[in-house]
Amino acid sequence: MAGKGRDSIAREYVTDYEITFELGYPTLMRYWEQSRNMMDSIIQTSLTILPDVSETLIDTKNGPVVAEEVSRRARRVLELAGAFSRPERQVLKDFDLYLSEEDHRLNPGTTGDLTASSILVALLQGGLYEIFEGQYEADH
C-alpha cells in the first residue's frame, strides 16, 4: 500500500487509522481513567506513541538517525514514568527542552497529529464527557 511504510500519517489513511485506534486512543483512555488528569494523560500518550511510531517530520527535517535518537529519548522518559514522574518531573522538562532546541527542528509533529486524532476519537466516543459535563446543556 502506498505510504504505509514511509509516512506515519499516510499509514493512518491506508490502515483505517490503526495507530489512532490501536495505540493512541486506548493509551489516552487508560491514563485518563487511572489519573483523571487530562494534561498528563495527553503527554503520556504522546510519549507512548513517539518511541513506537516513526516520527516522519523529524526524519524529514533531520534524517533517520536523529529521529531514532528522539524516539530513544522518549522511551527513556516513558520508562521513568513520563508525565506522572514526580516530584518535579525534571526528566520530562529536560526532554521538552531538548525537543525545543535547534530552531524546533526536533518538533515531533507527526506524534502531535496522532495524539490529536486520539483525543478526537476520545471526544467522539464520549470517553471524556465528564470533562465537559454540564457545559453543553448550559450553552444549548
Backbone torsions as a table, in degrees:
resi	resn	phi	psi	omega
1	MET	NA	137.8	-178.9
2	ALA	-61.8	131.5	174.9
3	GLY	84.8	-16.7	-172.8
4	LYS	-58.7	-40.1	-176.5
5	GLY	-95.4	-11.7	-172.1
6	ARG	-99.9	-47.7	-171.3
7	ASP	-125.3	126.7	-174.9
8	SER	-65.4	-32.8	178.5
9	ILE	-73.4	-43.0	175.5
10	ALA	-60.1	-37.0	177.6
11	ARG	-59.6	-38.6	177.8
12	GLU	-58.7	-42.7	-178.7
13	TYR	-62.6	-40.9	-174.9
14	VAL	-89.2	-5.7	178.5
15	THR	-118.0	18.6	-178.6
16	ASP	55.6	42.8	175.1
17	TYR	62.7	45.9	-178.8
18	GLU	-57.3	-46.0	-178.7
19	ILE	-63.2	-44.4	-179.9
20	THR	-60.8	-51.0	-173.2
21	PHE	-79.9	-27.1	-176.1
22	GLU	-101.9	-20.2	-179.9
23	LEU	-121.7	-59.2	-172.7
24	GLY	-64.0	-57.6	-177.6
25	TYR	-60.7	-48.8	178.7
26	PRO	-61.5	-36.2	178.5
27	THR	-65.6	-47.6	178.5
28	LEU	-57.0	-47.0	-177.8
29	MET	-67.3	-38.4	179.0
30	ARG	-61.1	-47.8	-179.1
31	TYR	-70.1	-35.0	177.3
32	TRP	-64.0	-44.8	-179.3
33	GLU	-65.7	-32.7	179.7
34	GLN	-76.7	-37.4	-168.8
35	SER	-111.7	-29.0	-172.1
36	ARG	57.9	28.2	176.6
37	ASN	-120.0	103.9	-172.9
38	MET	-66.0	-44.4	-178.2
39	MET	-60.9	-47.1	179.1
40	ASP	-65.0	-35.3	178.6
41	SER	-66.2	-39.0	177.6
42	ILE	-66.8	-45.2	178.4
43	ILE	-60.7	-45.4	-179.2
44	GLN	-63.7	-36.6	177.0
45	THR	-63.5	-45.4	177.5
46	SER	-60.7	-42.6	179.1
47	LEU	-66.0	-26.1	177.6
48	THR	-78.3	-39.9	-179.6
49	ILE	-70.1	-44.6	-171.1
50	LEU	-54.7	-45.4	-179.7
51	PRO	-73.1	-22.3	-171.8
52	ASP	-102.0	-13.4	-176.0
53	VAL	-124.2	134.1	-178.4
54	SER	-56.3	122.5	178.4
55	GLU	-86.5	84.8	-171.0
56	THR	-69.7	-26.2	176.8
57	LEU	-66.7	-46.0	177.8
58	ILE	-65.2	-41.1	178.3
59	ASP	-60.0	-43.8	-180.0
60	THR	-63.4	-41.7	-177.4
61	LYS	-78.0	-33.8	-168.4
62	ASN	-127.9	-10.9	-178.1
63	GLY	97.5	163.6	-174.2
64	PRO	-67.0	-30.4	-179.4
65	VAL	-64.6	-44.1	179.2
66	VAL	-67.7	-42.7	178.8
67	ALA	-60.2	-40.4	178.0
68	GLU	-66.6	-36.2	177.2
69	GLU	-65.4	-41.8	177.3
70	VAL	-61.5	-44.4	178.4
71	SER	-61.9	-41.2	178.9
72	ARG	-62.1	-44.6	179.3
73	ARG	-65.3	-38.9	177.7
74	ALA	-62.7	-41.1	178.3
75	ARG	-61.4	-39.6	179.4
76	ARG	-65.4	-43.1	177.0
77	VAL	-60.6	-43.9	179.6
78	LEU	-62.1	-40.7	178.0
79	GLU	-61.9	-28.6	-179.9
80	LEU	-92.2	18.5	175.1
81	ALA	91.7	-5.0	173.2
82	GLY	56.0	-127.8	-176.6
83	ALA	-65.8	-20.1	-176.9
84	PHE	-96.3	5.7	177.8
85	SER	-71.9	149.0	179.2
86	ARG	-139.5	165.3	11.1
87	PRO	-84.6	-34.3	-173.6
88	GLU	-116.6	10.7	176.6
89	ARG	54.4	37.9	-174.4
90	GLN	-60.6	-39.9	-179.7
91	VAL	-61.6	-41.2	178.1
92	LEU	-66.2	-41.6	177.6
93	LYS	-63.4	-41.6	178.4
94	ASP	-63.2	-39.7	178.2
95	PHE	-65.3	-41.3	177.8
96	ASP	-60.8	-44.1	178.0
97	LEU	-63.2	-41.3	177.6
98	TYR	-58.6	-44.0	-179.9
99	LEU	-67.8	-24.6	-177.4
100	SER	-86.5	-11.1	-179.1
101	GLU	-70.6	171.7	172.8
102	GLU	53.5	53.6	176.3
103	ASP	54.6	35.3	177.9
104	HIS	59.9	28.0	178.5
105	ARG	-72.1	-11.5	178.1
106	LEU	-102.1	18.9	178.3
107	ASN	-63.3	116.4	-179.5
108	PRO	-81.3	69.3	-175.4
109	GLY	-65.8	-35.6	177.4
110	THR	-62.7	-45.0	177.9
111	THR	-62.6	-39.1	177.2
112	GLY	-61.2	-42.7	177.8
113	ASP	-63.2	-42.1	-179.9
114	LEU	-68.5	-35.7	176.4
115	THR	-67.0	-42.5	178.6
116	ALA	-61.7	-41.6	178.7
117	SER	-65.5	-33.1	177.6
118	SER	-68.0	-40.0	176.6
119	ILE	-63.9	-43.2	179.1
120	LEU	-60.0	-44.7	178.4
121	VAL	-61.3	-43.2	179.1
122	ALA	-60.2	-42.2	178.2
123	LEU	-65.7	-44.7	-179.0
124	LEU	-67.7	-29.8	179.1
125	GLN	-82.1	-7.8	-179.7
126	GLY	82.3	7.0	-176.6
127	GLY	-70.8	-15.1	179.6
128	LEU	-115.2	19.0	-174.5
129	TYR	-54.0	-41.2	-174.4
130	GLU	-63.8	-21.6	176.2
131	ILE	-63.1	-36.9	-174.9
132	PHE	-106.6	6.6	-175.9
133	GLU	-52.8	130.9	179.3
134	GLY	87.3	-23.3	-177.9
135	GLN	-71.9	-41.9	-177.0
136	TYR	-65.8	-46.7	-178.2
137	GLU	-62.1	-35.6	-178.5
138	ALA	-69.9	-30.5	-177.8
139	ASP	-88.1	-19.0	-173.4
140	HIS	-127.0	NA	NA
